[in-house]
Amino acid sequence: MRWDAQAISPRRGPALGDNSVSVPSGAAPASDALLPLVGLVRSVSTPEFSGVTFHEVTAKSVLNKVASGSQMPFEWTINPYRGCSHACVYCFARKSHTYLEFDAGHDFDSQVIVKINAAEVLRKELSKPAWGHHHVALGTNTDPYQRAEGRYQLMPGIIRALAESGTPFSVLTKGTLLSRDIPLLKHASSQVSVDVGISLAMTDESLAAVIEPGTPAPRARLRLILRLRDAGLSCGVMAMPILPWLTDSDDALESLFAALSAAGATGVTAGALYLRPGTREWFMQWLSAHHPALVEKYKGLYGRGAYVSDEYKTWLTGRIKYFKARHGFTGSSGFSHRRATARKEAAVAHPTAGQAKLF
């Protein structure tokens, strides 16, 4: 069935400034949050993506500057999608969907914003004299290789724009769609510094199927690591979140680190679940439905905050250190969107960049 035939909210003209939404008779009405969505071109649903609506928008800007003083290890990001059909119950980015007046739960999983002109806008931004060729991180909020990327194919244009402009970048994903772009990433790595990271924190296929239901299975991501390494690309792993009483046992950690080592991962970064507002409510609702006996334990472990207790953090850090050493990851830093290193690289490659005023 043709994708275009599934448009449920066709727009008139260039869309900008036109906030009317038309819905065919018999179609489910779009969320009221759709009404003020800036740059909306149309909203699309299709049987291929049952239960998910894609809101195609024209973005005015794609490069995002991280707020000053942020603890994030990167300064610039690109998120071609907002919302994510991977539907990871624990996703820390859920609250960001409320900025669009969607909810942090079901809407985050099913109402996906697509910046259809991302590559075009990015090229213009990167060509500005003020651009300092700073490291750019992708996959910091929602996954750039979620299933929709198979349809929209935004990443090849983004990768080419970054590489051809001399801008180093990193990509973090759970999506095996990244395998499509391995040749492109390999070519880009001959032009700029490229870091690729795979997000994988459990090998339990049955648990993964219910807590991150829209993602490729763990074994598929392990195969992706192998493919990246066979292509000569480094591949760190973000083994987060480790879930208390669900994936933190010695058996679970042994299985995870052994599998990552066998796949050839070049490093592992691991840590406990982070329950910020928006994520906390959705996760606790899931926990109550699937593991009710753990609800009070989690409340005790997290109290009223987003972080585990210091005691648990110390214990888990020790176990992670043990299993990393056991499987040859001693001294390896794992995956991290690099900030300080990238700034140094940019200064060497483009000596005048630090003198330019960023736009």
Backbone hydrogen bonds in HBPLUS format (Angstrom, degrees):
<---DONOR---> <-ACCEPTOR-->    atom                        ^
c    i                          cat <-CA-CA->   ^        H-A-AA   ^      H-
h    n   atom  resd res      DA  || num        DHA   H-A  angle D-A-AA Bond
n    s   type  num  typ     dist DA aas  dist angle  dist       angle   num
A0005-ALA N   A0002-ARG O   3.24 MM   3  5.36 131.3  2.49  96.3 108.7     1
A0006-GLN N   A0003-TRP O   2.85 MM   3  5.44 161.3  1.89 119.9 126.4     2
A0007-ALA N   A0004-ASP O   3.36 MM   3  5.74 169.2  2.38 115.2 114.9     3
A0045-SER N   A0006-GLN O   3.44 MM  39  5.67 178.3  2.44 134.6 134.4     4
A0008-ILE N   A0043-SER O   2.86 MM  35  5.75 151.9  1.93 150.7 160.0     5
A0009-SER N   A0043-SER O   3.23 MM  34  4.88 140.8  2.39 143.5 138.6     6
A0018-ASP N   A0015-ALA O   2.88 MM   3  5.21 163.2  1.91 131.3 135.2     7
A0027-ALA N   A0024-PRO O   3.07 MM   3  5.54 163.8  2.10 131.4 134.7     8
A0034-LEU N   A0031-SER O   2.94 MM   3  5.55 162.2  1.97 116.9 122.7     9
A0035-LEU N   A0032-ASP O   3.05 MM   3  5.67 151.7  2.14 116.0 122.4    10
A0037-LEU N   A0034-LEU O   3.13 MM   3  5.36 161.6  2.17 114.6 120.0    11
A0058-THR N   A0039-GLY O   2.93 MM  19  5.03 151.4  2.01 129.6 136.3    12
A0041-VAL N   A0056-GLU O   2.72 MM  15  5.53 173.9  1.73 163.4 161.8    13
A0056-GLU N   A0042-ARG O   2.87 MM  14  5.51 147.4  1.98 167.7 178.5    14
A0044-VAL N   A0054-PHE O   2.73 MM  10  5.08 159.8  1.77 146.5 153.4    15
A0054-PHE N   A0044-VAL O   2.80 MM  10  5.08 169.4  1.81 154.3 155.7    16
A0049-PHE N   A0046-THR O   2.93 MM   3  5.56 150.0  2.02 120.2 127.7    17
A0052-VAL N   A0049-PHE O   3.05 MM   3  5.64 161.3  2.09 143.4 143.0    18
A0053-THR N   A0110-SER O   2.74 MM  57  5.98 170.5  1.74 170.0 167.9    19
A0112-VAL N   A0053-THR O   2.95 MM  59  6.26 156.6  2.00 165.5 170.1    20
A0055-HIS N   A0112-VAL O   2.80 MM  57  6.07 164.7  1.83 153.8 159.0    21
A0114-VAL N   A0055-HIS O   2.94 MM  59  5.94 167.3  1.96 142.5 142.6    22
A0057-VAL N   A0114-VAL O   2.85 MM  57  5.98 172.3  1.86 162.8 162.7    23
A0116-ILE N   A0057-VAL O   3.09 MM  59  6.12 131.8  2.34 154.3 168.2    24
A0064-ASN N   A0077-THR O   2.89 MM  13  5.12 159.5  1.93 154.5 157.3    25
A0077-THR N   A0064-ASN O   2.92 MM  13  5.12 153.4  1.99 141.5 150.2    26
A0066-VAL N   A0075-GLU O   2.74 MM   9  5.00 176.8  1.74 146.6 147.4    27
A0070-SER N   A0067-ALA O   3.13 MM   3  5.72 149.7  2.23 139.9 139.6    28
A0137-ALA N   A0076-TRP O   2.90 MM  61  6.26 166.4  1.92 145.3 147.6    29
A0078-ILE N   A0137-ALA O   3.09 MM  59  6.42 144.9  2.21 153.7 154.6    30
A0115-LYS N   A0080-PRO O   3.04 MM  35  5.40 170.4  2.05 169.0 166.9    31
A0082-ARG N   A0113-ILE O   3.00 MM  31  4.87 148.6  2.10 131.5 137.8    32
A0113-ILE N   A0082-ARG O   2.72 MM  31  4.87 161.4  1.75 152.7 156.4    33
A0084-CYS N   A0108-PHE O   2.88 MM  24  6.22 152.1  1.96 152.6 161.9    34
A0087-ALA N   A0084-CYS O   3.29 MM   3  6.13 164.1  2.32 119.0 122.0    35
A0214-GLY N   A0086-HIS O   2.88 MM 128  3.80 145.6  2.00 138.6 128.5    36
A0091-CYS N   A0088-CYS O   3.14 MM   3  5.38 171.1  2.15 115.9 118.2    37
A0089-VAL N   A0211-ILE O   2.87 MM 122  5.51 164.5  1.89 160.1 165.2    38
A0096-SER N   A0093-ALA O   3.01 MM   3  5.63 141.8  2.16 117.8 127.7    39
A0097-HIS N   A0094-ARG O   3.06 MM   3  5.83 157.8  2.11 121.3 126.8    40
A0098-THR N   A0095-LYS O   2.96 MM   3  5.53 148.7  2.06 114.5 123.3    41
A0099-TYR N   A0096-SER O   3.23 MM   3  5.60 154.7  2.30 105.0 112.2    42
A0100-LEU N   A0097-HIS O   3.08 MM   3  5.57 156.2  2.14 110.0 117.2    43
A0102-PHE N   A0097-HIS O   3.29 MM   5  5.55 155.2  2.36 145.9 140.4    44
A0101-GLU N   A0098-THR O   2.98 MM   3  4.68 159.8  2.02 101.6 105.5    45
A0109-ASP N   A0106-HIS O   3.08 MM   3  5.26 124.0  2.41 100.4 114.1    46
A0110-SER N   A0106-HIS O   3.00 MM   4  6.15 138.0  2.18 146.4 159.1    47
A0110-SER N   A0107-ASP O   3.13 MM   3  5.00 125.8  2.44  92.3 106.6    48
A0111-GLN N   A0107-ASP O   2.72 MM   4  5.09 152.8  1.79 150.6 148.2    49
A0116-ILE N   A0114-VAL O   3.11 MM   2  5.60 120.2  2.48 107.5  91.4    50
A0118-ALA N   A0115-LYS O   3.04 MM   3  5.38 148.8  2.14 128.5 125.5    51
A0121-VAL N   A0117-ASN O   3.03 MM   4  6.21 170.1  2.04 166.5 169.1    52
A0122-LEU N   A0118-ALA O   2.90 MM   4  5.99 159.4  1.94 150.8 157.4    53
A0123-ARG N   A0119-ALA O   3.05 MM   4  6.23 160.6  2.08 149.7 153.2    54
A0125-GLU N   A0121-VAL O   3.03 MM   4  6.37 156.1  2.09 150.7 157.7    55
A0126-LEU N   A0122-LEU O   2.85 MM   4  6.07 160.7  1.89 160.9 165.8    56
A0127-SER N   A0123-ARG O   3.12 MM   4  6.16 131.8  2.36 137.1 148.4    57
A0128-LYS N   A0125-GLU O   3.37 MM   3  5.63 162.6  2.41 105.2 110.2    58
A0131-TRP N   A0128-LYS O   2.96 MM   3  5.60 161.8  2.00 121.7 127.3    59
A0136-VAL N   A0168-PRO O   2.99 MM  32  6.43 153.0  2.07 140.1 146.8    60
A0170-SER N   A0136-VAL O   2.99 MM  34  6.52 144.3  2.12 154.8 160.9    61
A0138-LEU N   A0170-SER O   2.83 MM  32  6.02 153.2  1.91 149.0 158.2    62
A0172-LEU N   A0138-LEU O   3.00 MM  34  6.37 148.4  2.11 142.9 152.3    63
A0149-GLU N   A0146-GLN O   2.89 MM   3  5.83 156.7  1.95 133.4 138.8    64
A0150-GLY N   A0147-ARG O   2.99 MM   3  5.75 153.2  2.06 121.6 127.9    65
A0151-ARG N   A0148-ALA O   2.88 MM   3  5.33 139.3  2.04 110.5 121.7    66
A0152-TYR N   A0148-ALA O   2.93 MM   4  6.23 166.4  1.95 159.3 162.1    67
A0153-GLN N   A0149-GLU O   2.84 MM   4  4.99 151.3  1.92 126.9 135.3    68
A0158-ILE N   A0154-LEU O   3.23 MM   4  6.47 153.3  2.31 147.5 155.5    69
A0159-ILE N   A0155-MET O   2.81 MM   4  5.96 168.5  1.83 165.7 167.0    70
A0160-ARG N   A0156-PRO O   3.01 MM   4  6.17 165.8  2.03 149.4 153.3    71
A0161-ALA N   A0157-GLY O   3.00 MM   4  6.08 158.7  2.04 141.4 147.6    72
A0162-LEU N   A0158-ILE O   3.02 MM   4  6.23 161.9  2.05 152.3 156.5    73
A0163-ALA N   A0159-ILE O   2.95 MM   4  6.13 174.7  1.96 156.8 158.6    74
A0164-GLU N   A0160-ARG O   2.86 MM   4  5.83 168.6  1.87 153.4 157.3    75
A0165-SER N   A0161-ALA O   3.18 MM   4  6.10 132.5  2.42 133.2 143.7    76
A0167-THR N   A0162-LEU O   2.90 MM   5  5.02 164.0  1.92 159.3 153.8    77
A0166-GLY N   A0163-ALA O   3.09 MM   3  5.22 156.8  2.15 104.7 112.0    78
A0169-PHE N   A0193-SER O   3.06 MM  24  6.52 152.6  2.13 164.6 170.3    79
A0195-ASP N   A0169-PHE O   3.09 MM  26  6.56 153.7  2.16 141.5 149.7    80
A0171-VAL N   A0195-ASP O   2.87 MM  24  6.35 150.5  1.96 156.1 165.0    81
A0197-GLY N   A0171-VAL O   2.76 MM  26  6.05 156.8  1.82 168.3 170.3    82
A0173-THR N   A0197-GLY O   3.10 MM  24  6.53 151.3  2.19 145.0 150.9    83
A0199-SER N   A0173-THR O   2.90 MM  26  5.70 161.3  1.93 134.4 138.3    84
A0178-LEU N   A0175-GLY O   3.28 MM   3  6.12 171.0  2.29 117.1 119.8    85
A0179-SER N   A0176-THR O   3.03 MM   3  5.77 162.2  2.07 118.9 122.9    86
A0180-ARG N   A0177-LEU O   3.04 MM   3  5.75 152.5  2.11 120.6 126.6    87
A0181-ASP N   A0178-LEU O   2.86 MM   3  5.41 141.1  2.01 115.0 125.4    88
A0182-ILE N   A0179-SER O   3.32 MM   3  5.23 171.7  2.33 105.4 107.0    89
A0185-LEU N   A0181-ASP O   2.78 MM   4  6.03 159.2  1.83 160.8 167.3    90
A0186-LYS N   A0182-ILE O   2.85 MM   4  6.02 156.8  1.90 154.6 161.0    91
A0187-HIS N   A0183-PRO O   3.00 MM   4  6.23 156.9  2.06 144.0 149.8    92
A0188-ALA N   A0184-LEU O   2.88 MM   4  6.10 158.1  1.92 146.4 153.1    93
A0189-SER N   A0185-LEU O   2.90 MM   4  6.10 146.0  2.02 143.3 151.9    94
A0190-SER N   A0187-HIS O   3.02 MM   3  5.38 151.5  2.11 106.8 115.7    95
A0191-GLN N   A0188-ALA O   2.85 MM   3  5.19 154.6  1.92 110.1 118.8    96
A0192-VAL N   A0188-ALA O   2.91 MM   4  6.17 158.7  1.96 162.2 169.0    97
A0236-GLY N   A0196-VAL O   3.24 MM  40  6.64 142.7  2.39 157.5 157.5    98
A0198-ILE N   A0236-GLY O   3.02 MM  38  6.53 155.1  2.09 153.5 157.1    99
A0238-MET N   A0198-ILE O   2.92 MM  40  6.15 157.2  1.97 139.2 146.5   100
A0200-LEU N   A0238-MET O   3.17 MM  38  6.17 145.1  2.30 125.8 136.1   101
A0208-ALA N   A0204-ASP O   2.99 MM   4  6.18 165.3  2.01 154.5 159.2   102
A0209-ALA N   A0205-GLU O   3.03 MM   4  6.13 147.2  2.14 140.9 149.0   103
A0210-VAL N   A0207-LEU O   3.10 MM   3  5.51 144.4  2.24 107.6 117.1   104
A0211-ILE N   A0207-LEU O   2.99 MM   4  6.15 149.9  2.08 156.4 165.9   105
A0212-GLU N   A0208-ALA O   2.94 MM   4  5.31 153.0  2.01 138.7 143.2   106
A0215-THR N   A0212-GLU O   3.17 MM   3  5.86 169.4  2.19 126.4 128.7   107
A0220-ALA N   A0217-ALA O   2.91 MM   3  5.27 127.4  2.19 108.8 123.0   108
A0221-ARG N   A0217-ALA O   3.18 MM   4  6.61 150.0  2.27 152.6 161.6   109
A0221-ARG N   A0218-PRO O   3.08 MM   3  5.16 119.1  2.47  97.0 111.9   110
A0222-LEU N   A0218-PRO O   2.94 MM   4  6.26 148.2  2.04 150.6 160.3   111
A0223-ARG N   A0219-ARG O   3.05 MM   4  6.31 149.8  2.14 139.9 147.2   112
A0224-LEU N   A0220-ALA O   3.07 MM   4  6.36 143.5  2.21 136.4 146.5   113
A0225-ILE N   A0221-ARG O   3.04 MM   4  6.38 151.4  2.12 145.1 151.5   114
A0226-LEU N   A0222-LEU O   3.16 MM   4  6.49 158.1  2.21 145.7 151.0   115
A0227-ARG N   A0223-ARG O   2.96 MM   4  6.28 154.0  2.02 147.3 154.2   116
A0228-LEU N   A0224-LEU O   2.92 MM   4  6.19 158.7  1.97 154.0 159.2   117
A0229-ARG N   A0225-ILE O   2.98 MM   4  6.22 160.7  2.02 152.5 157.7   118
A0230-ASP N   A0226-LEU O   2.83 MM   4  6.03 155.6  1.89 149.2 156.6   119
A0231-ALA N   A0227-ARG O   3.02 MM   4  6.17 135.9  2.22 138.0 149.0   120
A0231-ALA N   A0228-LEU O   3.21 MM   3  5.10 128.8  2.49  90.5 103.9   121
A0233-LEU N   A0228-LEU O   2.98 MM   5  5.39 154.9  2.04 162.1 154.1   122
A0232-GLY N   A0229-ARG O   2.96 MM   3  5.07 157.0  2.02 104.6 111.4   123
A0266-THR N   A0235-CYS O   2.87 MM  31  5.46 162.0  1.90 132.5 137.3   124
A0237-VAL N   A0267-GLY O   2.89 MM  30  6.15 145.2  2.01 140.1 151.2   125
A0269-THR N   A0237-VAL O   2.87 MM  32  6.26 161.3  1.91 166.4 172.7   126
A0239-ALA N   A0269-THR O   2.65 MM  30  5.74 142.8  1.79 151.9 163.2   127
A0242-ILE N   A0271-GLY O   2.80 MM  29  5.83 154.8  1.86 146.5 153.7   128
A0273-LEU N   A0242-ILE O   3.05 MM  31  5.66 133.8  2.27 157.4 145.3   129
A0246-LEU N   A0243-LEU O   3.00 MM   3  5.31 161.1  2.03 131.1 133.8   130
A0247-THR N   A0243-LEU O   2.86 MM   4  5.09 176.5  1.86 148.8 148.9   131
A0253-LEU N   A0249-SER O   2.93 MM   4  6.17 166.3  1.95 157.2 160.7   132
A0254-GLU N   A0250-ASP O   2.82 MM   4  5.84 157.5  1.87 147.0 153.9   133
A0255-SER N   A0251-ASP O   3.00 MM   4  6.11 162.0  2.03 144.7 149.6   134
A0256-LEU N   A0252-ALA O   3.00 MM   4  6.20 159.0  2.05 145.4 151.2   135
A0257-PHE N   A0253-LEU O   2.97 MM   4  6.08 174.9  1.97 156.7 156.5   136
A0258-ALA N   A0254-GLU O   2.96 MM   4  5.87 154.5  2.02 145.5 153.2   137
A0259-ALA N   A0255-SER O   3.07 MM   4  6.07 157.0  2.12 140.4 146.7   138
A0260-LEU N   A0256-LEU O   2.99 MM   4  6.24 157.8  2.04 152.8 159.2   139
A0261-SER N   A0257-PHE O   3.02 MM   4  6.06 154.6  2.08 139.9 146.6   140
A0262-ALA N   A0258-ALA O   2.97 MM   4  6.17 161.2  2.01 147.7 152.9   141
A0263-ALA N   A0259-ALA O   3.00 MM   4  6.16 142.0  2.15 141.0 151.0   142
A0265-ALA N   A0260-LEU O   3.08 MM   5  5.55 159.9  2.12 165.1 160.2   143
A0264-GLY N   A0261-SER O   3.06 MM   3  5.21 148.3  2.16 101.7 111.5   144
A0275-LEU N   A0306-ALA O   2.84 MM  31  4.36 161.7  1.88 137.6 136.4   145
A0279-THR N   A0276-ARG O   3.04 MM   3  5.57 131.8  2.28 129.7 143.0   146
A0280-ARG N   A0276-ARG O   2.88 MM   4  5.68 161.8  1.92 154.7 157.8   147
A0283-PHE N   A0279-THR O   2.82 MM   4  5.93 167.3  1.84 165.4 169.4   148
A0284-MET N   A0280-ARG O   2.87 MM   4  5.94 166.3  1.88 153.0 157.2   149
A0285-GLN N   A0281-GLU O   3.07 MM   4  6.17 147.1  2.18 139.3 147.9   150
A0286-TRP N   A0282-TRP O   3.13 MM   4  6.39 153.8  2.20 141.6 148.3   151
A0287-LEU N   A0283-PHE O   2.78 MM   4  6.09 160.9  1.82 154.8 160.8   152
A0288-SER N   A0284-MET O   2.92 MM   4  6.01 156.5  1.97 142.3 148.1   153
A0289-ALA N   A0285-GLN O   3.22 MM   4  6.45 144.9  2.35 138.7 147.2   154
A0289-ALA N   A0286-TRP O   3.08 MM   3  5.19 123.0  2.42  97.1 111.4   155
A0290-HIS N   A0286-TRP O   2.92 MM   4  6.12 153.3  1.99 155.3 163.1   156
A0291-HIS N   A0287-LEU O   2.65 MM   4  5.03 153.5  1.72 138.7 147.5   157
A0294-LEU N   A0291-HIS O   2.91 MM   3  5.69 163.7  1.94 126.4 131.8   158
A0295-VAL N   A0292-PRO O   3.26 MM   3  5.45 159.6  2.30 107.0 112.9   159
A0298-TYR N   A0294-LEU O   2.91 MM   4  6.16 158.4  1.95 160.3 165.3   160
A0299-LYS N   A0295-VAL O   3.01 MM   4  6.32 156.3  2.07 149.3 156.3   161
A0300-GLY N   A0296-GLU O   2.96 MM   4  6.16 153.0  2.03 144.4 151.2   162
A0301-LEU N   A0297-LYS O   2.88 MM   4  6.10 150.5  1.97 144.4 153.3   163
A0302-TYR N   A0298-TYR O   2.87 MM   4  5.94 158.6  1.92 153.7 157.7   164
A0303-GLY N   A0299-LYS O   2.79 MM   4  5.32 133.1  2.01 132.7 143.9   165
A0305-GLY N   A0302-TYR O   2.98 MM   3  5.74 146.4  2.10 151.7 151.0   166
A0313-LYS N   A0309-SER O   2.96 MM   4  6.21 167.1  1.98 155.7 159.7   167
A0314-THR N   A0310-ASP O   2.94 MM   4  6.09 160.0  1.98 149.4 153.8   168
A0315-TRP N   A0311-GLU O   3.06 MM   4  6.33 160.3  2.10 145.8 151.4   169
A0316-LEU N   A0312-TYR O   2.81 MM   4  6.04 170.2  1.82 164.2 165.7   170
A0317-THR N   A0313-LYS O   2.91 MM   4  5.97 159.4  1.95 146.9 153.2   171
A0318-GLY N   A0314-THR O   3.15 MM   4  6.32 151.8  2.23 143.0 149.7   172
A0319-ARG N   A0315-TRP O   3.12 MM   4  6.49 152.8  2.20 147.5 154.8   173
A0320-ILE N   A0316-LEU O   2.87 MM   4  6.10 164.3  1.89 158.2 162.3   174
A0321-LYS N   A0317-THR O   2.98 MM   4  6.09 160.9  2.01 144.7 150.2   175
A0322-TYR N   A0318-GLY O   3.03 MM   4  6.22 153.2  2.10 142.1 149.3   176
A0323-PHE N   A0319-ARG O   3.01 MM   4  6.30 167.6  2.03 154.6 156.4   177
A0324-LYS N   A0320-ILE O   2.87 MM   4  6.00 153.4  1.94 153.1 160.8   178
A0325-ALA N   A0321-LYS O   3.09 MM   4  6.20 163.9  2.11 145.3 149.5   179
A0326-ARG N   A0322-TYR O   2.92 MM   4  6.12 156.6  1.97 147.3 154.9   180
A0327-HIS N   A0323-PHE O   3.16 MM   4  6.20 139.7  2.33 136.1 144.0   181
A0329-PHE N   A0324-LYS O   2.70 MM   5  4.76 161.0  1.73 153.8 147.1   182
A0328-GLY N   A0325-ALA O   3.24 MM   3  5.21 167.7  2.26 109.5 108.6   183
A0332-SER N   A0329-PHE O   3.06 MM   3  5.34 159.5  2.10 121.5 127.2   184
A0343-ARG N   A0339-ARG O   3.07 MM   4  6.31 155.0  2.14 150.2 156.6   185
A0344-LYS N   A0340-ALA O   3.14 MM   4  6.43 153.9  2.21 148.0 154.6   186
A0345-GLU N   A0341-THR O   2.95 MM   4  6.26 157.8  2.00 152.7 159.0   187
A0346-ALA N   A0342-ALA O   2.96 MM   4  6.15 161.7  1.99 151.7 156.0   188
A0347-ALA N   A0343-ARG O   3.12 MM   4  6.31 153.2  2.20 142.1 148.9   189
A0348-VAL N   A0344-LYS O   3.16 MM   4  6.45 149.4  2.26 146.6 154.1   190
A0349-ALA N   A0345-GLU O   2.93 MM   4  6.15 170.1  1.94 158.4 160.9   191
A0350-HIS N   A0346-ALA O   2.80 MM   4  5.65 152.2  1.87 145.5 153.2   192
A0353-ALA N   A0350-HIS O   2.89 MM   3  5.46 163.2  1.92 125.1 130.8   193
A0355-GLN N   A0352-THR O   3.00 MM   3  5.41 148.2  2.10 110.1 119.8   194
A0356-ALA N   A0353-ALA O   3.10 MM   3  5.38 153.0  2.17 107.9 115.9   195
